[in-house]
Amino acid sequence: MDGTTADTDQMIVETFIYLYDKYNEGKRRPIEEIYYFSGPPIRDVIKKEFPNYDVDLILNDFRKKSLTLYESTVK
């Protein structure tokens, strides 16, 4: 569904910006690179991007934040 029926790229970018600000003190990849996170499984991306944190903690936070952005960002 993602990328075919629904365009969730902006939601993913905004959610990762939130996560970087919260867990990486604002240190983050450029937005152009974050757009590539919409392809691979989010769990794998989180493991790679936040190796010092429990993946389930970050994944849970990802889900909560992305739900708040869903209506305003998903097309």
MIZASE-346315 format. One record per atom (N, C-alpha, C, O): residue number from 0; atom name; x, y, z. Coordinates in nm, 3 decimals, padded with zeros to 5 digits, m for minus. Example, Ala and Ser with C-alpha at 12.3 -4.5 7.8 and 13.67 -1.06 7.14 Angstrom:
# MIZASE-346315
+-----+----+---------+---------+---------+
|   k |  a |    east |   north |      up |
+-----+----+---------+---------+---------+
|   0 |  N |  01.319 | m00.569 |  00.780 |
|   0 | CA |  01.230 | m00.450 |  00.780 |
|   0 |  C |  01.320 | m00.330 |  00.780 |
|   0 |  O |  01.424 | m00.332 |  00.846 |
|   1 |  N |  01.285 | m00.225 |  00.708 |
|   1 | CA |  01.367 | m00.106 |  00.714 |
|   1 |  C |  01.290 |  00.003 |  00.787 |
|   1 |  O |  01.341 |  00.114 |  00.804 |
+-----+----+---------+---------+---------+
# end
This chain:
# MIZASE-346315
+-----+----+---------+---------+---------+
|   k |  a |    east |   north |      up |
+-----+----+---------+---------+---------+
|   0 |  N |  00.082 | m00.118 |  00.000 |
|   0 | CA |  00.000 |  00.000 |  00.000 |
|   0 |  C |  00.087 |  00.126 |  00.000 |
|   0 |  O |  00.065 |  00.216 | m00.080 |
|   1 |  N |  00.185 |  00.131 |  00.089 |
|   1 | CA |  00.269 |  00.249 |  00.101 |
|   1 |  C |  00.347 |  00.271 | m00.029 |
|   1 |  O |  00.416 |  00.181 | m00.077 |
|   2 |  N |  00.337 |  00.390 | m00.084 |
|   2 | CA |  00.407 |  00.423 | m00.206 |
|   2 |  C |  00.328 |  00.385 | m00.330 |
|   2 |  O |  00.361 |  00.431 | m00.440 |
|   3 |  N |  00.225 |  00.303 | m00.315 |
|   3 | CA |  00.142 |  00.263 | m00.429 |
|   3 |  C |  00.004 |  00.330 | m00.418 |
|   3 |  O | m00.037 |  00.404 | m00.506 |
|   4 |  N | m00.065 |  00.302 | m00.309 |
|   4 | CA | m00.197 |  00.358 | m00.287 |
|   4 |  C | m00.189 |  00.487 | m00.206 |
|   4 |  O | m00.267 |  00.580 | m00.229 |
|   5 |  N | m00.097 |  00.493 | m00.113 |
|   5 | CA | m00.083 |  00.609 | m00.026 |
|   5 |  C |  00.060 |  00.663 | m00.032 |
|   5 |  O |  00.156 |  00.586 | m00.029 |
|   6 |  N |  00.072 |  00.794 | m00.042 |
|   6 | CA |  00.202 |  00.859 | m00.040 |
|   6 |  C |  00.229 |  00.904 |  00.103 |
|   6 |  O |  00.173 |  01.003 |  00.149 |
|   7 |  N |  00.316 |  00.831 |  00.172 |
|   7 | CA |  00.345 |  00.860 |  00.312 |
|   7 |  C |  00.483 |  00.922 |  00.331 |
|   7 |  O |  00.530 |  00.934 |  00.445 |
|   8 |  N |  00.548 |  00.960 |  00.223 |
|   8 | CA |  00.684 |  01.012 |  00.233 |
|   8 |  C |  00.696 |  01.130 |  00.330 |
|   8 |  O |  00.785 |  01.131 |  00.414 |
|   9 |  N |  00.606 |  01.227 |  00.319 |
|   9 | CA |  00.614 |  01.345 |  00.406 |
|   9 |  C |  00.593 |  01.308 |  00.552 |
|   9 |  O |  00.659 |  01.364 |  00.640 |
|  10 |  N |  00.504 |  01.215 |  00.578 |
|  10 | CA |  00.480 |  01.170 |  00.716 |
|  10 |  C |  00.607 |  01.107 |  00.772 |
|  10 |  O |  00.646 |  01.134 |  00.886 |
|  11 |  N |  00.672 |  01.024 |  00.692 |
|  11 | CA |  00.794 |  00.957 |  00.737 |
|  11 |  C |  00.903 |  01.059 |  00.764 |
|  11 |  O |  00.972 |  01.051 |  00.866 |
|  12 |  N |  00.920 |  01.155 |  00.674 |
|  12 | CA |  01.022 |  01.259 |  00.694 |
|  12 |  C |  00.996 |  01.337 |  00.822 |
|  12 |  O |  01.086 |  01.354 |  00.903 |
|  13 |  N |  00.875 |  01.383 |  00.840 |
|  13 | CA |  00.843 |  01.462 |  00.960 |
|  13 |  C |  00.856 |  01.381 |  01.088 |
|  13 |  O |  00.896 |  01.434 |  01.191 |
|  14 |  N |  00.822 |  01.253 |  01.081 |
|  14 | CA |  00.836 |  01.168 |  01.199 |
|  14 |  C |  00.983 |  01.147 |  01.233 |
|  14 |  O |  01.020 |  01.151 |  01.350 |
|  15 |  N |  01.067 |  01.124 |  01.133 |
|  15 | CA |  01.209 |  01.106 |  01.160 |
|  15 |  C |  01.274 |  01.235 |  01.210 |
|  15 |  O |  01.364 |  01.229 |  01.294 |
|  16 |  N |  01.232 |  01.349 |  01.160 |
|  16 | CA |  01.284 |  01.476 |  01.212 |
|  16 |  C |  01.251 |  01.487 |  01.361 |
|  16 |  O |  01.336 |  01.527 |  01.440 |
|  17 |  N |  01.130 |  01.451 |  01.398 |
|  17 | CA |  01.089 |  01.450 |  01.539 |
|  17 |  C |  01.180 |  01.355 |  01.619 |
|  17 |  O |  01.228 |  01.391 |  01.727 |
|  18 |  N |  01.203 |  01.235 |  01.567 |
|  18 | CA |  01.286 |  01.137 |  01.638 |
|  18 |  C |  01.430 |  01.184 |  01.652 |
|  18 |  O |  01.490 |  01.169 |  01.758 |
|  19 |  N |  01.485 |  01.241 |  01.546 |
|  19 | CA |  01.622 |  01.295 |  01.554 |
|  19 |  C |  01.630 |  01.405 |  01.659 |
|  19 |  O |  01.725 |  01.408 |  01.738 |
|  20 |  N |  01.533 |  01.493 |  01.661 |
|  20 | CA |  01.534 |  01.601 |  01.760 |
|  20 |  C |  01.524 |  01.547 |  01.901 |
|  20 |  O |  01.589 |  01.597 |  01.992 |
|  21 |  N |  01.444 |  01.445 |  01.919 |
|  21 | CA |  01.422 |  01.389 |  02.053 |
|  21 |  C |  01.538 |  01.301 |  02.100 |
|  21 |  O |  01.579 |  01.310 |  02.215 |
|  22 |  N |  01.592 |  01.216 |  02.012 |
|  22 | CA |  01.690 |  01.116 |  02.053 |
|  22 |  C |  01.834 |  01.145 |  02.009 |
|  22 |  O |  01.928 |  01.091 |  02.067 |
|  23 |  N |  01.851 |  01.228 |  01.909 |
|  23 | CA |  01.986 |  01.257 |  01.860 |
|  23 |  C |  02.022 |  01.404 |  01.876 |
|  23 |  O |  02.110 |  01.455 |  01.806 |
|  24 |  N |  01.955 |  01.472 |  01.967 |
|  24 | CA |  01.982 |  01.613 |  01.994 |
|  24 |  C |  01.980 |  01.696 |  01.866 |
|  24 |  O |  02.060 |  01.789 |  01.851 |
|  25 |  N |  01.889 |  01.664 |  01.775 |
|  25 | CA |  01.874 |  01.741 |  01.654 |
|  25 |  C |  01.970 |  01.705 |  01.541 |
|  25 |  O |  01.957 |  01.756 |  01.430 |
|  26 |  N |  02.065 |  01.617 |  01.570 |
|  26 | CA |  02.158 |  01.574 |  01.465 |
|  26 |  C |  02.085 |  01.476 |  01.375 |
|  26 |  O |  02.038 |  01.371 |  01.419 |
|  27 |  N |  02.075 |  01.512 |  01.248 |
|  27 | CA |  01.997 |  01.427 |  01.158 |
|  27 |  C |  02.053 |  01.432 |  01.017 |
|  27 |  O |  02.136 |  01.516 |  00.981 |
|  28 |  N |  02.004 |  01.339 |  00.939 |
|  28 | CA |  02.041 |  01.333 |  00.798 |
|  28 |  C |  01.966 |  01.444 |  00.722 |
|  28 |  O |  01.864 |  01.494 |  00.769 |
|  29 |  N |  02.019 |  01.481 |  00.607 |
|  29 | CA |  01.945 |  01.578 |  00.525 |
|  29 |  C |  01.809 |  01.520 |  00.483 |
|  29 |  O |  01.794 |  01.399 |  00.468 |
|  30 |  N |  01.713 |  01.607 |  00.465 |
|  30 | CA |  01.578 |  01.563 |  00.429 |
|  30 |  C |  01.579 |  01.477 |  00.304 |
|  30 |  O |  01.502 |  01.381 |  00.294 |
|  31 |  N |  01.664 |  01.510 |  00.208 |
|  31 | CA |  01.672 |  01.431 |  00.084 |
|  31 |  C |  01.706 |  01.286 |  00.112 |
|  31 |  O |  01.658 |  01.196 |  00.042 |
|  32 |  N |  01.786 |  01.261 |  00.213 |
|  32 | CA |  01.821 |  01.123 |  00.250 |
|  32 |  C |  01.709 |  01.055 |  00.328 |
|  32 |  O |  01.687 |  00.935 |  00.314 |
|  33 |  N |  01.638 |  01.132 |  00.409 |
|  33 | CA |  01.529 |  01.075 |  00.489 |
|  33 |  C |  01.419 |  01.021 |  00.398 |
|  33 |  O |  01.351 |  00.924 |  00.434 |
|  34 |  N |  01.400 |  01.082 |  00.282 |
|  34 | CA |  01.298 |  01.033 |  00.189 |
|  34 |  C |  01.322 |  00.888 |  00.149 |
|  34 |  O |  01.227 |  00.817 |  00.116 |
|  35 |  N |  01.446 |  00.842 |  00.151 |
|  35 | CA |  01.477 |  00.703 |  00.116 |
|  35 |  C |  01.433 |  00.605 |  00.224 |
|  35 |  O |  01.432 |  00.484 |  00.201 |
|  36 |  N |  01.398 |  00.655 |  00.342 |
|  36 | CA |  01.355 |  00.567 |  00.451 |
|  36 |  C |  01.217 |  00.507 |  00.424 |
|  36 |  O |  01.176 |  00.414 |  00.495 |
|  37 |  N |  01.145 |  00.557 |  00.326 |
|  37 | CA |  01.011 |  00.506 |  00.299 |
|  37 |  C |  01.013 |  00.374 |  00.222 |
|  37 |  O |  00.907 |  00.316 |  00.199 |
|  38 |  N |  01.128 |  00.325 |  00.183 |
|  38 | CA |  01.138 |  00.199 |  00.110 |
|  38 |  C |  01.159 |  00.078 |  00.200 |
|  38 |  O |  01.075 | m00.013 |  00.202 |
|  39 |  N |  01.269 |  00.076 |  00.275 |
|  39 | CA |  01.298 | m00.040 |  00.360 |
|  39 |  C |  01.205 | m00.045 |  00.482 |
|  39 |  O |  01.139 |  00.054 |  00.515 |
|  40 |  N |  01.201 | m00.161 |  00.549 |
|  40 | CA |  01.120 | m00.170 |  00.672 |
|  40 |  C |  01.166 | m00.067 |  00.776 |
|  40 |  O |  01.285 | m00.048 |  00.798 |
|  41 |  N |  01.069 |  00.000 |  00.837 |
|  41 | CA |  01.099 |  00.105 |  00.934 |
|  41 |  C |  01.184 |  00.052 |  01.049 |
|  41 |  O |  01.274 |  00.121 |  01.096 |
|  42 |  N |  01.157 | m00.070 |  01.094 |
|  42 | CA |  01.236 | m00.130 |  01.203 |
|  42 |  C |  01.384 | m00.134 |  01.167 |
|  42 |  O |  01.469 | m00.103 |  01.250 |
|  43 |  N |  01.415 | m00.171 |  01.043 |
|  43 | CA |  01.555 | m00.178 |  00.998 |
|  43 |  C |  01.619 | m00.039 |  00.995 |
|  43 |  O |  01.735 | m00.022 |  01.034 |
|  44 |  N |  01.543 |  00.059 |  00.949 |
|  44 | CA |  01.595 |  00.196 |  00.945 |
|  44 |  C |  01.620 |  00.247 |  01.086 |
|  44 |  O |  01.723 |  00.310 |  01.112 |
|  45 |  N |  01.528 |  00.221 |  01.177 |
|  45 | CA |  01.545 |  00.266 |  01.315 |
|  45 |  C |  01.668 |  00.202 |  01.379 |
|  45 |  O |  01.743 |  00.270 |  01.448 |
|  46 |  N |  01.689 |  00.074 |  01.357 |
|  46 | CA |  01.808 |  00.007 |  01.410 |
|  46 |  C |  01.935 |  00.076 |  01.363 |
|  46 |  O |  02.028 |  00.095 |  01.440 |
|  47 |  N |  01.937 |  00.112 |  01.237 |
|  47 | CA |  02.055 |  00.176 |  01.178 |
|  47 |  C |  02.073 |  00.319 |  01.227 |
|  47 |  O |  02.184 |  00.361 |  01.259 |
|  48 |  N |  01.964 |  00.394 |  01.233 |
|  48 | CA |  01.972 |  00.536 |  01.266 |
|  48 |  C |  01.985 |  00.564 |  01.416 |
|  48 |  O |  02.039 |  00.667 |  01.455 |
|  49 |  N |  01.935 |  00.473 |  01.499 |
|  49 | CA |  01.938 |  00.494 |  01.645 |
|  49 |  C |  01.997 |  00.371 |  01.714 |
|  49 |  O |  01.929 |  00.306 |  01.793 |
|  50 |  N |  02.122 |  00.338 |  01.684 |
|  50 | CA |  02.181 |  00.213 |  01.736 |
|  50 |  C |  02.198 |  00.210 |  01.888 |
|  50 |  O |  02.214 |  00.102 |  01.946 |
|  51 |  N |  02.196 |  00.324 |  01.952 |
|  51 | CA |  02.216 |  00.330 |  02.097 |
|  51 |  C |  02.087 |  00.319 |  02.177 |
|  51 |  O |  02.088 |  00.332 |  02.299 |
|  52 |  N |  01.976 |  00.297 |  02.107 |
|  52 | CA |  01.846 |  00.289 |  02.173 |
|  52 |  C |  01.778 |  00.157 |  02.142 |
|  52 |  O |  01.807 |  00.091 |  02.042 |
|  53 |  N |  01.688 |  00.120 |  02.230 |
|  53 | CA |  01.607 |  00.001 |  02.208 |
|  53 |  C |  01.515 |  00.025 |  02.089 |
|  53 |  O |  01.440 |  00.123 |  02.086 |
|  54 |  N |  01.522 | m00.062 |  01.991 |
|  54 | CA |  01.446 | m00.044 |  01.867 |
|  54 |  C |  01.296 | m00.037 |  01.895 |
|  54 |  O |  01.225 |  00.039 |  01.828 |
|  55 |  N |  01.246 | m00.113 |  01.990 |
|  55 | CA |  01.103 | m00.111 |  02.020 |
|  55 |  C |  01.059 |  00.022 |  02.081 |
|  55 |  O |  00.947 |  00.067 |  02.056 |
|  56 |  N |  01.145 |  00.084 |  02.159 |
|  56 | CA |  01.115 |  00.216 |  02.216 |
|  56 |  C |  01.099 |  00.319 |  02.105 |
|  56 |  O |  01.001 |  00.394 |  02.102 |
|  57 |  N |  01.194 |  00.321 |  02.013 |
|  57 | CA |  01.190 |  00.418 |  01.904 |
|  57 |  C |  01.074 |  00.386 |  01.809 |
|  57 |  O |  01.005 |  00.477 |  01.762 |
|  58 |  N |  01.053 |  00.259 |  01.780 |
|  58 | CA |  00.945 |  00.219 |  01.691 |
|  58 |  C |  00.810 |  00.259 |  01.749 |
|  58 |  O |  00.722 |  00.306 |  01.675 |
|  59 |  N |  00.792 |  00.243 |  01.878 |
|  59 | CA |  00.668 |  00.284 |  01.943 |
|  59 |  C |  00.648 |  00.435 |  01.931 |
|  59 |  O |  00.538 |  00.482 |  01.902 |
|  60 |  N |  00.755 |  00.509 |  01.953 |
|  60 | CA |  00.748 |  00.654 |  01.941 |
|  60 |  C |  00.721 |  00.695 |  01.796 |
|  60 |  O |  00.646 |  00.789 |  01.770 |
|  61 |  N |  00.781 |  00.623 |  01.701 |
|  61 | CA |  00.756 |  00.647 |  01.559 |
|  61 |  C |  00.607 |  00.632 |  01.528 |
|  61 |  O |  00.547 |  00.717 |  01.463 |
|  62 |  N |  00.550 |  00.524 |  01.576 |
|  62 | CA |  00.407 |  00.498 |  01.549 |
|  62 |  C |  00.317 |  00.605 |  01.609 |
|  62 |  O |  00.224 |  00.653 |  01.544 |
|  63 |  N |  00.346 |  00.643 |  01.733 |
|  63 | CA |  00.263 |  00.745 |  01.799 |
|  63 |  C |  00.271 |  00.879 |  01.725 |
|  63 |  O |  00.169 |  00.942 |  01.699 |
|  64 |  N |  00.392 |  00.920 |  01.690 |
|  64 | CA |  00.410 |  01.048 |  01.623 |
|  64 |  C |  00.350 |  01.046 |  01.483 |
|  64 |  O |  00.284 |  01.141 |  01.442 |
|  65 |  N |  00.374 |  00.938 |  01.409 |
|  65 | CA |  00.324 |  00.934 |  01.271 |
|  65 |  C |  00.171 |  00.939 |  01.266 |
|  65 |  O |  00.114 |  00.993 |  01.172 |
|  66 |  N |  00.105 |  00.882 |  01.366 |
|  66 | CA | m00.041 |  00.889 |  01.371 |
|  66 |  C | m00.091 |  01.034 |  01.383 |
|  66 |  O | m00.196 |  01.068 |  01.329 |
|  67 |  N | m00.016 |  01.117 |  01.454 |
|  67 | CA | m00.057 |  01.257 |  01.469 |
|  67 |  C | m00.039 |  01.335 |  01.339 |
|  67 |  O | m00.100 |  01.440 |  01.321 |
|  68 |  N |  00.045 |  01.284 |  01.250 |
|  68 | CA |  00.075 |  01.353 |  01.124 |
|  68 |  C | m00.003 |  01.297 |  01.006 |
|  68 |  O | m00.003 |  01.356 |  00.898 |
|  69 |  N | m00.069 |  01.186 |  01.026 |
|  69 | CA | m00.130 |  01.113 |  00.916 |
|  69 |  C | m00.225 |  01.199 |  00.832 |
|  69 |  O | m00.211 |  01.205 |  00.710 |
|  70 |  N | m00.320 |  01.263 |  00.896 |
|  70 | CA | m00.421 |  01.339 |  00.820 |
|  70 |  C | m00.361 |  01.456 |  00.743 |
|  70 |  O | m00.407 |  01.488 |  00.634 |
|  71 |  N | m00.259 |  01.520 |  00.799 |
|  71 | CA | m00.205 |  01.640 |  00.735 |
|  71 |  C | m00.096 |  01.611 |  00.632 |
|  71 |  O | m00.060 |  01.699 |  00.554 |
|  72 |  N | m00.044 |  01.488 |  00.629 |
|  72 | CA |  00.069 |  01.461 |  00.539 |
|  72 |  C |  00.049 |  01.350 |  00.436 |
|  72 |  O |  00.115 |  01.350 |  00.333 |
|  73 |  N | m00.040 |  01.257 |  00.461 |
|  73 | CA | m00.058 |  01.142 |  00.371 |
|  73 |  C | m00.154 |  01.182 |  00.260 |
|  73 |  O | m00.260 |  01.240 |  00.284 |
|  74 |  N | m00.113 |  01.148 |  00.138 |
|  74 | CA | m00.197 |  01.179 |  00.020 |
|  74 |  C | m00.246 |  01.052 | m00.044 |
|  74 |  O | m00.317 |  01.057 | m00.144 |
+-----+----+---------+---------+---------+
# end
